């Protein structure tokens, strides 16, 4: 039997037997804990030839396979692992799970939609240690001010590309500030560019807003600049601790 056909038949059989979810359950936590260490060793010439042949067939077979039916199973597997894994790796697994689950984005996303995501993120994440407390109507933190501004770069006369950046800022907590770069060719829509570390270890440090932006980028959605400047006063989700003084 031709080696390519044999490999293809084995891969198809194993996929149909549910090997995907079983291997995820058995190996995901171990793989993350080892941080992808010792993945590859040194191979001789004969092994390299066999490896190359297997890789060619596997890539084509796996790329054409429909994994949509495994999404729900993968979600269950990751949920089970999250209950058992150490606290140190829990954030990595939570973010990995979130990135794996499909999200539907429209073909065009307005920059005001991203701003709304930012305001919700600020509401939950702002550092309250330096915020004033309002006692006028119950006890709550003062609202925080957030802005979004589009800054266009000067276009060179000979270039067909335009560049800009959207700057998101929270006046009361600069640690929440970020910017995204935008580019477009002639009259085509704007596209999103991100500079985020997406390695396994970096998953520990990704917050919900960065995950949203990563998934937005991966969706290939175009960006509509429906506003050049936005501003809002955002209610803080956290509540001040009771004072007995």
C-alpha positions, 0 to 999 in steps of 0.5 A, a space after each residue: 500500500 502507498 505510504 501516503 494512502 496508509 497514513 491518510 487512512 490511519 489519520 481519518 480513522 483516528 479522528 473519527 474515533 474521537 482521538 482529538 478530545 482524548 488527546 487534549 484531555 490527556 496532554 494539554 495540562 502536561 504540555 503547558 506545564 512543560 512550556 513546550 520544552 523538549 519538543 524536538 530532538 536530533 534526527 538522522 537522515 532516514 528519519 528526516 525523510 520519513 518525518 517529511 513524508 508524514 508531515 506532508 500528508 498529515 498537514 493536508 489531511 488535518 487542514 481539510 478536516 471539519 473540527 467544528 463538531 469538537 468545539 463543544 467537546 473541547 470546551 467540556 475537556 478544558 472546563 474539567 481540566 480547569 477544575 483540577 489544574 494548579 492555580 499557577 496555570 489556571 489563567 493560562 488555561 482560561 485564556 486558552 479556552 477563551 481563544 479556542 471558542 469561536 466568536 462571531 464578528 461582523 465583517 465591519 466593526 466600528 471603532 465606537 464598538 471597540 470603545 464600548 468594550 474599553 469602557 466596560 473593561 475600565 469599569 471592572 479593572 480600574 485601580 480604585 486605590 486613588 479614586 475619590 468616594 462619592 457619599 451624595 447618594 449612597 457610597 460609590 466611587 466617582 466616575 472615571 473619564 475615558 477617551 478614544 482619539 484617532 491620530 492620523 499619520 502624515 501620508 507620503 505623496 508617493 504612497 497609496 497606504 494610509 496609517 493611523 492609530 486609535 488611542 484609548 485612555 483612562 484619565 484615572 488609571 494610565 495602566 489601562 491605556 493602550 493603542 491599536 494601529 490601523 492601516 488601509 490601501 487607497 479607498 479600501 477599509 481600515 484593517 487592524 494591527 496588534 503587537 501582542 505576545 501570543 506565546 503560551 507563557 504570555 497567555 497568563 497575562 492576557 486580560 479580557 480586552 486583549 483577548 477580544 482584540 486578538 479574536 477581532 484581529 483573527 476574524 479579519 474584520 475591517 474597522 470603520 472609523 465612525 468617530 474621530 473622538 469619543 469620551 465618556 464618564 464610566 461608573 466603577 463596578 467595584 464598591 468602596 469598603 464600608 467605613 466605620 470611622 
